């Protein structure tokens, strides 16, 4: 879905992130507009979705990503970066064709995944089998009975 951004990701703070300018370009808006929407919708962009780089991280990002330099008409602020979660959340706050297509595709993927994950009955069936196998066994693995009890109580 986000193949166009795949080669733009870098690791910062142990997370795979992409620069705000690249996300904005992907969705067909200005970087200013993207960051404005992030400020207007803070609950949708927790720290694990988007964060502003420190001065040191911004300097490193400028070298690694060959972005603009302060004093040369570039941004006056350290760039914001987005994890994949943040890139997807941006689709819900921006009003462009690309954002709408991304949001619809994401919802379709979630629905398809939910259909594939209809394993509720299978899990209970498997646990019943495990319970039968270990019934009366003194050497059952630690915690197995608590696990079986918790899952079977949710039936």
SEKE-543292 format. One record per residue: residue number from 1; x, y, z of N, C-alpha, C in turn; residue in three letters. Coordinates in pm, 1 decimal. Atoms other than C-alpha are relative to their C-alpha. Layout:
+-----+----------+----------+----------+----------+----------+----------+----------+----------+----------+-----+
:   n :     n.px :     n.py :     n.pz :    ca.px :    ca.py :    ca.pz :     c.px :     c.py :     c.pz : res :
+-----+----------+----------+----------+----------+----------+----------+----------+----------+----------+-----+
: NUM :        X :        Y :        Z :        X :        Y :        Z :        X :        Y :        Z : ALA :
...
+-----+----------+----------+----------+----------+----------+----------+----------+----------+----------+-----+
END
This chain:
+-----+----------+----------+----------+----------+----------+----------+----------+----------+----------+-----+
:   n :     n.px :     n.py :     n.pz :    ca.px :    ca.py :    ca.pz :     c.px :     c.py :     c.pz : res :
+-----+----------+----------+----------+----------+----------+----------+----------+----------+----------+-----+
:   1 :     81.4 :   -119.0 :      0.0 :      0.0 :      0.0 :      0.0 :     85.9 :    125.6 :      0.0 : UNK :
:   2 :    -83.5 :   -119.4 :     -9.0 :    272.1 :    248.6 :     89.9 :    136.0 :    -23.7 :    -65.2 : UNK :
:   3 :   -124.6 :     36.6 :     68.2 :    531.9 :    116.2 :   -154.0 :     83.3 :    120.8 :    -38.6 : UNK :
:   4 :    -72.5 :   -119.7 :     42.3 :    621.8 :    467.1 :   -271.3 :     88.3 :     55.9 :    111.2 : UNK :
:   5 :    -78.0 :    -51.9 :   -113.3 :    751.7 :    547.8 :     77.5 :    101.1 :   -100.0 :     53.9 : UNK :
:   6 :    -84.0 :    106.2 :    -56.4 :    930.7 :    217.7 :    141.8 :    148.0 :     35.9 :      7.9 : UNK :
:   7 :   -143.9 :    -28.3 :     -1.2 :   1278.8 :    334.5 :     44.1 :     32.8 :    131.8 :     69.7 : UNK :
:   8 :    -22.6 :   -125.6 :    -70.7 :   1233.6 :    661.4 :    236.0 :     19.6 :    -21.0 :    151.1 : UNK :
:   9 :     -7.7 :     25.1 :   -143.8 :   1230.5 :    497.6 :    581.0 :    144.0 :    -10.0 :     47.4 : UNK :
:  10 :   -128.7 :      8.7 :    -69.2 :   1527.1 :    534.1 :    816.4 :    -27.4 :    -34.5 :    146.2 : UNK :
:  11 :     16.5 :     33.4 :   -141.0 :   1584.7 :    420.2 :   1172.5 :     46.3 :    116.3 :     87.4 : UNK :
:  12 :    -30.1 :   -104.2 :    -98.9 :   1570.5 :    689.3 :   1441.5 :    -69.3 :    -41.3 :    128.9 : UNK :
:  13 :     51.1 :     41.5 :   -131.4 :   1522.8 :    613.3 :   1811.7 :    -51.3 :   -143.9 :     -2.9 : UNK :
:  14 :     38.0 :    140.3 :      9.0 :   1495.7 :    249.3 :   1716.6 :   -128.2 :    -24.6 :    -76.7 : UNK :
:  15 :    124.3 :     13.9 :     75.7 :   1190.7 :    313.6 :   1497.9 :     25.4 :     32.3 :   -146.0 : UNK :
:  16 :     -5.5 :    -29.9 :    142.7 :   1150.2 :    308.6 :   1122.5 :    -90.0 :    120.4 :    -24.5 : UNK :
:  17 :     75.4 :   -123.7 :     19.2 :   1043.5 :    661.6 :   1028.0 :     27.1 :     58.8 :   -138.1 : UNK :
:  18 :    -13.2 :    -71.4 :    126.2 :    993.8 :    879.3 :    721.6 :    -24.2 :    147.9 :     29.8 : UNK :
:  19 :     10.7 :   -144.0 :    -24.2 :   1027.3 :   1258.1 :    703.2 :   -136.7 :     55.4 :    -37.4 : UNK :
:  20 :    127.9 :    -65.3 :     27.6 :    724.2 :   1484.7 :    709.3 :    -11.8 :     46.8 :   -144.8 : UNK :
:  21 :      3.9 :    -47.5 :    138.1 :    816.7 :   1628.1 :    369.4 :    -34.2 :   -113.3 :    -96.9 : UNK :
:  22 :     29.5 :    114.6 :     86.2 :    803.1 :   1280.1 :    213.3 :   -144.6 :    -45.8 :     16.0 : UNK :
:  23 :    139.9 :     35.9 :    -23.7 :    468.7 :   1200.4 :    376.7 :    -91.3 :    100.8 :    -69.1 : UNK :
:  24 :     80.2 :   -105.5 :     63.1 :    329.4 :   1535.2 :    258.9 :     -2.3 :    -17.8 :   -151.4 : UNK :
:  25 :     -8.4 :     19.1 :    145.0 :    450.3 :   1470.9 :    -95.6 :    -84.3 :   -121.6 :    -41.5 : UNK :
:  26 :     76.8 :    121.4 :     28.9 :    295.0 :   1121.0 :    -87.9 :   -149.9 :     29.6 :     -4.4 : UNK :
:  27 :    142.8 :    -31.7 :     -6.9 :    -44.3 :   1264.8 :      9.7 :    -39.9 :    121.9 :    -82.0 : UNK :
:  28 :     31.6 :   -111.9 :     86.4 :    -20.2 :   1564.5 :   -221.8 :    -35.8 :    128.4 :     72.7 : UNK :
:  29 :     21.1 :   -123.5 :    -75.5 :    -13.4 :   1839.1 :     41.9 :    135.9 :     60.8 :     31.8 : UNK :
:  30 :   -126.0 :    -61.6 :    -42.7 :    248.1 :   2083.5 :    164.7 :     39.1 :    -54.9 :    136.4 : UNK :
:  31 :    -48.1 :     43.1 :   -131.0 :    463.6 :   1993.5 :    462.6 :    -66.2 :     82.8 :    108.6 : UNK :
:  32 :     65.9 :    -89.1 :    -96.0 :    315.5 :   2292.8 :    640.7 :   -141.9 :    -48.1 :     30.9 : UNK :
:  33 :    138.0 :     47.8 :    -18.1 :    -38.1 :   2158.8 :    587.1 :     -2.7 :   -129.8 :     79.0 : UNK :
:  34 :     -7.0 :    125.8 :    -73.0 :     56.1 :   1810.1 :    709.1 :     25.0 :     25.3 :    147.9 : UNK :
:  35 :    -33.4 :    -26.8 :   -139.6 :    215.3 :   1943.1 :   1027.4 :   -111.2 :     76.8 :     71.3 : UNK :
:  36 :    114.4 :    -71.9 :    -56.1 :    -80.0 :   2174.6 :   1081.5 :   -108.8 :    -99.4 :     42.5 : UNK :
:  37 :    100.9 :    100.5 :    -32.0 :   -315.9 :   1877.1 :   1072.7 :     43.9 :    -87.2 :    118.1 : UNK :
:  38 :    -50.3 :     76.4 :   -114.4 :    -93.0 :   1685.7 :   1315.9 :    -22.1 :     79.3 :    128.2 : UNK :
:  39 :     22.5 :    -84.9 :   -118.6 :   -109.7 :   1980.0 :   1558.8 :   -147.9 :      8.3 :     35.4 : UNK :
:  40 :    144.5 :    -10.3 :    -24.7 :   -488.7 :   1996.6 :   1520.4 :    -61.4 :   -130.0 :     50.9 : UNK :
:  41 :     53.2 :    131.4 :    -39.7 :   -535.4 :   1624.1 :   1591.0 :    101.1 :    -76.9 :     85.8 : UNK :
:  42 :   -104.5 :     67.3 :    -78.9 :   -286.9 :   1536.8 :   1866.9 :    -33.8 :   -140.7 :     49.4 : UNK :
:  43 :     26.0 :    137.6 :    -44.8 :   -471.9 :   1226.5 :   1994.6 :     25.4 :   -105.0 :   -108.1 : UNK :
:  44 :    -22.5 :     95.2 :    109.0 :   -427.8 :   1067.4 :   1652.5 :    148.2 :    -23.3 :    -28.4 : UNK :
:  45 :   -143.4 :     10.3 :     26.7 :    -51.6 :   1114.2 :   1659.4 :     79.3 :    -10.3 :    130.1 : UNK :
:  46 :    -81.7 :     18.8 :   -120.9 :     95.0 :    972.3 :   1981.2 :    147.9 :    -13.3 :    -37.5 : UNK :
:  47 :   -145.1 :      4.6 :     20.2 :    471.4 :    949.8 :   2021.5 :     44.4 :   -118.8 :    -86.1 : UNK :
:  48 :    -39.6 :    114.9 :     82.6 :    480.1 :    606.7 :   1855.3 :    -49.4 :     12.4 :   -144.3 : UNK :
:  49 :     46.5 :    -24.2 :    136.1 :    315.2 :    753.6 :   1543.1 :     78.2 :    111.9 :    -67.3 : UNK :
:  50 :    -69.3 :   -115.4 :     56.1 :    497.2 :   1084.5 :   1497.8 :     69.1 :     77.1 :    111.4 : UNK :
:  51 :    -70.3 :    -83.4 :    -97.4 :    754.0 :   1296.4 :   1675.9 :     94.1 :     94.2 :    -72.7 : UNK :
:  52 :    -91.8 :    -97.7 :     55.7 :    971.4 :   1598.0 :   1614.6 :    141.5 :    -41.6 :     37.8 : UNK :
:  53 :   -138.9 :     36.3 :    -24.8 :   1344.6 :   1534.5 :   1584.9 :     67.5 :    102.4 :     89.3 : UNK :
:  54 :    -82.9 :    -92.5 :    -77.7 :   1592.1 :   1684.6 :   1828.7 :     94.5 :     70.0 :    -97.7 : UNK :
:  55 :    -93.6 :    -73.5 :     85.9 :   1849.9 :   1930.3 :   1692.7 :    108.6 :    -94.1 :    -54.3 : UNK :
:  56 :   -104.0 :     93.7 :     43.3 :   2111.7 :   1652.7 :   1681.5 :    -54.1 :    -98.4 :   -103.9 : UNK :
:  57 :     60.9 :     93.0 :     94.5 :   1876.5 :   1409.2 :   1508.9 :    -29.6 :     69.3 :   -133.2 : UNK :
:  58 :     29.9 :    -75.5 :    121.8 :   1774.5 :   1680.5 :   1261.2 :    127.1 :     20.1 :    -82.2 : UNK :
:  59 :   -126.5 :    -18.2 :     71.4 :   2138.9 :   1750.4 :   1175.7 :     42.4 :   -130.3 :    -67.5 : UNK :
:  60 :    -33.6 :    130.9 :     57.3 :   2199.2 :   1378.3 :   1122.0 :    -93.0 :    -32.7 :   -116.1 : UNK :
:  61 :     97.1 :     26.5 :    106.5 :   1881.9 :   1350.9 :    914.6 :     33.0 :     81.8 :   -124.6 : UNK :
:  62 :    -36.5 :    -84.1 :    114.8 :   1994.0 :   1639.2 :    694.9 :    115.7 :    -61.0 :    -77.9 : UNK :
:  63 :   -112.7 :     65.6 :     67.1 :   2317.9 :   1455.3 :    623.6 :    -45.7 :   -128.9 :    -68.8 : UNK :
:  64 :     40.3 :    130.9 :     52.4 :   2157.6 :   1114.4 :    575.2 :   -102.0 :     11.2 :   -112.0 : UNK :
:  65 :    107.1 :    -12.9 :     97.7 :   1853.5 :   1228.5 :    380.3 :     24.5 :    111.9 :   -100.7 : UNK :
:  66 :    -33.5 :   -112.0 :     88.8 :   2019.3 :   1524.6 :    208.5 :   -116.0 :     99.3 :     -8.2 : UNK :
:  67 :    110.1 :    -95.9 :     -3.5 :   1740.5 :   1756.5 :    320.7 :     54.9 :    140.7 :      6.8 : UNK :
:  68 :    -42.5 :   -140.1 :     -0.2 :   1747.7 :   2134.2 :    338.5 :     88.2 :     32.5 :    120.9 : UNK :
:  69 :    -87.4 :    -43.9 :   -107.7 :   1992.3 :   2322.6 :    557.4 :    -52.6 :    131.4 :     57.9 : UNK :
:  70 :     46.0 :   -125.9 :    -58.2 :   1904.4 :   2596.7 :    806.2 :     74.1 :    117.9 :    -63.0 : UNK :
:  71 :    -62.4 :   -118.8 :     56.1 :   1970.3 :   2943.1 :    671.0 :      1.1 :      3.3 :   -150.6 : UNK :
:  72 :      1.0 :      5.4 :    146.3 :   1917.3 :   2838.1 :    310.3 :   -141.7 :    -12.7 :    -53.3 : UNK :
:  73 :    137.7 :      3.2 :     45.2 :   1543.4 :   2884.0 :    281.4 :    -75.6 :   -123.8 :     42.0 : UNK :
:  74 :     66.9 :    121.3 :    -44.4 :   1461.4 :   2554.4 :    448.9 :    -86.6 :     26.8 :    121.2 : UNK :
:  75 :     86.9 :     -9.0 :   -115.7 :   1243.1 :   2484.6 :    747.6 :     72.3 :     63.9 :    117.9 : UNK :
:  76 :    -55.4 :    -61.3 :   -120.6 :   1294.7 :   2684.4 :   1064.3 :    -10.3 :    -94.9 :    119.6 : UNK :
:  77 :     21.2 :     97.0 :   -107.1 :   1192.3 :   2383.2 :   1274.2 :     66.2 :   -132.0 :    -35.5 : UNK :
:  78 :    -49.1 :    135.3 :     24.3 :   1340.1 :   2040.1 :   1318.4 :   -112.9 :    -77.8 :    -66.2 : UNK :
:  79 :    106.3 :     72.7 :     69.1 :   1152.4 :   1802.8 :   1089.8 :    -74.3 :    -95.5 :     93.6 : UNK :
:  80 :     81.8 :    101.1 :    -67.5 :    874.6 :   1581.2 :   1215.9 :     19.3 :   -128.5 :    -80.0 : UNK :
:  81 :     -8.4 :    128.7 :     67.7 :    899.4 :   1212.2 :   1135.3 :   -121.4 :    -83.2 :     37.2 : UNK :
:  82 :    118.1 :     83.1 :    -17.9 :    628.9 :    950.6 :   1103.4 :     38.0 :   -146.3 :     -8.4 : UNK :
:  83 :    -10.7 :    145.1 :     11.4 :    625.5 :    580.9 :   1176.7 :   -108.6 :    -43.5 :    -97.9 : UNK :
:  84 :    103.5 :     46.7 :     91.6 :    408.5 :    363.4 :    956.2 :   -139.3 :     30.7 :     55.3 : UNK :
:  85 :    127.6 :    -35.5 :    -62.2 :    125.5 :    416.7 :   1204.9 :    -34.1 :    145.8 :    -26.6 : UNK :
:  86 :     22.4 :   -142.1 :     24.5 :    164.9 :    793.2 :   1169.1 :    -33.9 :     30.2 :   -144.6 : UNK :
:  87 :     28.7 :    -18.9 :    142.3 :    169.3 :    773.5 :    790.4 :   -144.6 :    -39.4 :    -28.5 : UNK :
:  88 :    137.8 :     43.7 :     20.9 :   -157.0 :    580.4 :    799.3 :    -99.3 :     92.6 :     69.1 : UNK :
:  89 :     89.4 :    -93.0 :    -69.0 :   -314.0 :    813.7 :   1056.0 :    -13.2 :    130.5 :    -77.4 : UNK :
:  90 :      6.3 :   -122.1 :     81.1 :   -229.8 :   1107.1 :    829.7 :   -106.0 :    -12.8 :   -108.6 : UNK :
:  91 :    102.2 :     21.3 :    102.4 :   -461.8 :    952.0 :    572.1 :   -138.1 :     39.9 :     49.9 : UNK :
:  92 :    130.9 :    -30.4 :    -56.3 :   -750.6 :   1018.9 :    810.5 :    -18.7 :    147.7 :     33.9 : UNK :
:  93 :     14.4 :   -142.6 :    -31.5 :   -678.4 :   1386.8 :    872.0 :     24.1 :     89.0 :   -120.9 : UNK :
:  94 :    -22.5 :    -76.6 :    122.6 :   -583.6 :   1495.6 :    521.2 :   -113.4 :    -27.7 :    -98.3 : UNK :
:  95 :    112.7 :     12.9 :     91.5 :   -841.0 :   1552.9 :    250.6 :     46.4 :      9.7 :   -144.6 : UNK :
:  96 :    -44.4 :      7.8 :    138.9 :   -676.0 :   1452.1 :    -74.2 :    -43.6 :   -135.5 :    -55.3 : UNK :
:  97 :     37.3 :    126.6 :     64.0 :   -752.1 :   1176.8 :   -323.6 :     90.5 :   -113.5 :     48.2 : UNK :
:  98 :    -93.5 :    104.2 :    -43.6 :   -437.0 :    984.6 :   -225.3 :    -27.3 :    -41.1 :    144.4 : UNK :
:  99 :     31.0 :     30.9 :   -139.9 :   -526.7 :   1008.5 :    145.8 :   -126.6 :    -84.8 :      8.2 : UNK :
: 100 :    125.3 :     76.4 :      0.0 :   -879.5 :    882.2 :     77.5 :     23.9 :   -142.6 :    -50.0 : UNK :
: 101 :    -30.0 :    133.3 :     53.5 :   -749.0 :    591.2 :   -132.8 :     77.5 :    -83.4 :    101.2 : UNK :
: 102 :    -78.6 :     71.4 :   -100.9 :   -498.3 :    497.8 :    137.6 :    -89.0 :    -44.3 :    115.2 : UNK :
: 103 :     89.8 :     33.6 :   -110.7 :   -764.7 :    507.9 :    409.8 :    -92.3 :   -115.3 :    -38.0 : UNK :
: 104 :     90.3 :    106.8 :     44.7 :  -1003.8 :    289.9 :    207.5 :     75.8 :   -131.8 :    -11.6 : UNK :
: 105 :    -81.2 :    121.0 :     13.2 :   -728.1 :     41.3 :    125.8 :     32.5 :    -58.4 :    136.5 : UNK :
: 106 :    -32.3 :     46.6 :   -134.7 :   -628.0 :     21.8 :    491.7 :   -120.7 :    -67.2 :     64.6 : UNK :
: 107 :    119.7 :     59.2 :    -60.1 :   -984.1 :    -43.4 :    606.7 :    -31.7 :   -133.5 :    -66.1 : UNK :
: 108 :     22.8 :    127.8 :     69.2 :  -1023.4 :   -312.7 :    340.2 :     96.2 :   -107.8 :     50.9 : UNK :
: 109 :    -97.9 :     97.0 :    -50.0 :   -702.7 :   -481.1 :    461.2 :    -34.6 :    -45.2 :    141.4 : UNK :
: 110 :     37.7 :     35.2 :   -137.2 :   -821.9 :   -470.1 :    822.5 :   -118.2 :    -96.0 :     -0.4 : UNK :
: 111 :    116.8 :     86.9 :      8.4 :  -1157.5 :   -623.3 :    732.1 :     39.4 :   -138.1 :    -51.2 : UNK :
: 112 :    -45.3 :    128.7 :     54.1 :   -989.1 :   -895.2 :    524.0 :     78.5 :    -78.2 :    104.8 : UNK :
: 113 :    -77.6 :     66.1 :   -105.2 :   -749.4 :   -970.6 :    810.6 :    -91.2 :    -52.5 :    109.2 : UNK :
: 114 :     93.5 :     43.5 :   -103.5 :  -1035.0 :   -989.9 :   1060.0 :    -73.8 :   -125.1 :    -43.9 : UNK :
: 115 :     66.4 :    119.8 :     51.0 :  -1210.6 :  -1241.7 :    836.8 :     91.1 :   -121.8 :     11.0 : UNK :
: 116 :    -95.9 :    110.2 :     -7.8 :   -894.9 :  -1455.1 :    827.1 :     27.1 :    -40.8 :    143.7 : UNK :
: 117 :    -32.9 :     26.7 :   -140.0 :   -852.4 :  -1430.5 :   1204.6 :   -119.2 :    -48.0 :     81.6 : UNK :
: 118 :    115.5 :     52.4 :    -72.4 :  -1186.4 :  -1583.7 :   1294.8 :     38.9 :   -134.5 :     59.5 : UNK :
: 119 :    -53.6 :    121.8 :    -57.9 :  -1008.5 :  -1833.6 :   1514.3 :    -55.6 :    -26.6 :    138.2 : UNK :
: 120 :     54.1 :     17.0 :   -134.5 :  -1216.1 :  -1802.9 :   1830.0 :    -39.7 :   -141.9 :     30.4 : UNK :
: 121 :     44.0 :    137.0 :    -23.2 :  -1378.9 :  -2144.3 :   1796.5 :    118.3 :    -95.8 :     -5.1 : UNK :
: 122 :   -115.1 :     88.4 :     13.0 :  -1050.6 :  -2306.8 :   1688.1 :     86.8 :      3.1 :    124.6 : UNK :
: 123 :    -80.9 :    -11.1 :   -121.2 :   -862.2 :  -2174.4 :   1991.3 :    -64.9 :    -77.8 :    112.7 : UNK :
: 124 :     69.1 :     72.4 :   -106.9 :  -1127.2 :  -2309.0 :   2226.9 :      7.5 :   -150.1 :    -22.5 : UNK :
: 125 :     -8.6 :    142.0 :     32.3 :  -1123.7 :  -2642.5 :   2047.2 :    138.4 :    -54.8 :     33.3 : UNK :
: 126 :   -137.8 :     41.3 :    -30.1 :   -743.6 :  -2663.0 :   2072.3 :     23.2 :     -8.3 :    150.1 : UNK :
: 127 :    -18.8 :      1.8 :   -145.0 :   -751.5 :  -2575.5 :   2441.0 :    -74.5 :   -116.5 :     63.7 : UNK :
: 128 :     71.2 :    117.8 :    -50.7 :  -1013.5 :  -2843.1 :   2503.2 :     83.5 :   -124.9 :    -21.8 : UNK :
: 129 :    -87.1 :    114.7 :     28.8 :   -778.7 :  -3092.9 :   2336.0 :    117.0 :     -4.4 :     97.8 : UNK :
: 130 :   -112.4 :     -6.7 :    -94.1 :   -487.1 :  -2976.6 :   2552.7 :    -46.9 :    -41.3 :    138.4 : UNK :
: 131 :     53.3 :     33.8 :   -131.8 :   -703.2 :  -3002.1 :   2862.6 :    -22.1 :   -150.6 :     11.7 : UNK :
: 132 :     22.0 :    144.9 :     -2.0 :   -804.0 :  -3359.3 :   2773.1 :    132.3 :    -76.5 :      7.4 : UNK :
: 133 :   -129.8 :     67.4 :      2.6 :   -441.4 :  -3455.3 :   2701.2 :     68.4 :      3.2 :    136.0 : UNK :
: 134 :    -69.5 :    -15.4 :   -127.5 :   -315.7 :  -3323.0 :   3034.7 :    -86.8 :    -33.1 :    120.1 : UNK :
: 135 :     90.4 :     31.0 :   -111.9 :   -615.5 :  -3427.6 :   3244.9 :     63.0 :   -105.9 :     89.7 : UNK :
: 136 :    -54.3 :     95.2 :    -96.5 :   -483.9 :  -3595.5 :   3556.8 :    151.2 :    -14.9 :     -6.5 : UNK :
: 137 :   -145.7 :      9.2 :     11.4 :   -120.6 :  -3548.9 :   3451.7 :     65.0 :     91.9 :    102.7 : UNK :
: 138 :    -67.1 :    -87.6 :    -97.6 :     90.8 :  -3422.5 :   3742.4 :    113.0 :     81.4 :    -64.3 : UNK :
: 139 :   -113.4 :    -66.7 :     62.9 :    364.3 :  -3316.0 :   3497.6 :    -43.1 :    103.1 :   -104.5 : UNK :
: 140 :     45.5 :   -101.7 :     95.9 :    153.0 :  -3061.0 :   3306.9 :     86.9 :    124.3 :     15.0 : UNK :
: 141 :    -83.6 :   -120.5 :     -7.2 :    353.0 :  -2747.1 :   3219.9 :    -57.9 :    103.5 :     94.9 : UNK :
: 142 :     44.4 :   -104.3 :    -93.0 :    340.4 :  -2470.0 :   3479.0 :    -89.2 :    100.0 :    -71.1 : UNK :
: 143 :     88.1 :   -103.2 :     52.4 :     54.8 :  -2231.1 :   3419.8 :   -101.3 :    -47.0 :   -102.2 : UNK :
: 144 :     91.1 :     46.1 :    105.2 :   -129.2 :  -2452.6 :   3169.1 :   -144.1 :      1.7 :     48.9 : UNK :
: 145 :    137.2 :      5.4 :    -49.6 :   -431.9 :  -2494.0 :   3396.0 :    -58.9 :    140.2 :     13.6 : UNK :
: 146 :     49.3 :   -137.5 :     -9.0 :   -457.5 :  -2119.4 :   3459.3 :    -36.5 :     53.8 :   -137.8 : UNK :
: 147 :     27.0 :    -43.6 :    136.4 :   -438.9 :  -2053.8 :   3086.3 :   -130.0 :    -61.8 :    -50.8 : UNK :
: 148 :    121.7 :     68.0 :     45.0 :   -705.4 :  -2312.2 :   3010.5 :   -121.3 :     58.9 :     69.9 : UNK :
: 149 :    112.7 :    -56.0 :    -74.8 :   -927.9 :  -2172.3 :   3285.0 :    -38.7 :    136.9 :    -54.5 : UNK :
: 150 :     30.4 :   -134.1 :     48.5 :   -897.9 :  -1812.5 :   3160.3 :    -67.3 :     -3.4 :   -136.2 : UNK :
: 151 :     55.4 :      3.3 :    135.1 :   -968.4 :  -1900.2 :   2797.5 :   -136.3 :    -66.3 :     -0.8 : UNK :
: 152 :    128.7 :     68.5 :      2.1 :  -1250.6 :  -2143.4 :   2868.8 :   -107.5 :     80.4 :     70.7 : UNK :
: 153 :     98.8 :    -85.5 :    -65.7 :  -1420.1 :  -1888.3 :   3096.2 :    -55.0 :    104.7 :    -95.5 : UNK :
: 154 :     46.0 :   -100.9 :     95.4 :  -1448.7 :  -1652.8 :   2796.7 :    -93.1 :    -59.6 :   -105.5 : UNK :
: 155 :     90.6 :     65.8 :     97.3 :  -1660.6 :  -1908.2 :   2603.4 :   -139.2 :     56.3 :      9.5 : UNK :
+-----+----------+----------+----------+----------+----------+----------+----------+----------+----------+-----+
END
